[in-house]
Amino acid sequence: MAVAAGFAIAATAGAAFIGKGVGAGCAGAGSMGVQPNDVIDIKNPTTLRAVMLGIIVHENSGSPYPDAVLEEGLRRALL
């Protein structure tokens, strides 16, 4: 599935608050080396992992989860 990076990140983050979603989208896109309007494939495991990590780091003030937790979340997301 190809979507704009900022939209994918904001939508994936479940942004109920628009300002929060825009912030997560822009921060996540920047951490991936893309612009918020660039098209990304969130079904690609490498891309989705980067999106997940960007959201988690943004939401947890820089504290990511252990790799095993990230990998299990990625596995479940791609079922």
VENMOGI-V958534 format. One record per residue. D_FIRST is the distance of its C-alpha to the first C-alpha in Angstrom with 1 decimal. Layout:
BEGIN
D_FIRST
D_FIRST
END
This chain:
BEGIN
0.0
3.8
6.5
10.2
11.4
14.2
12.4
9.9
13.2
15.4
13.4
12.9
16.6
17.5
19.5
22.2
24.2
22.8
24.7
23.5
19.8
20.4
22.3
19.8
17.0
19.4
20.9
17.7
16.4
20.0
20.1
17.1
18.9
16.6
17.4
16.0
14.9
13.3
9.6
8.0
5.3
5.9
5.8
8.5
11.7
13.5
11.2
10.8
14.5
15.3
13.6
15.5
18.6
18.6
18.5
21.2
23.4
23.2
24.1
26.7
28.4
27.6
28.2
25.3
25.4
26.7
24.4
24.9
23.5
20.4
19.9
20.4
18.0
15.3
16.4
16.4
12.9
11.5
13.9
END
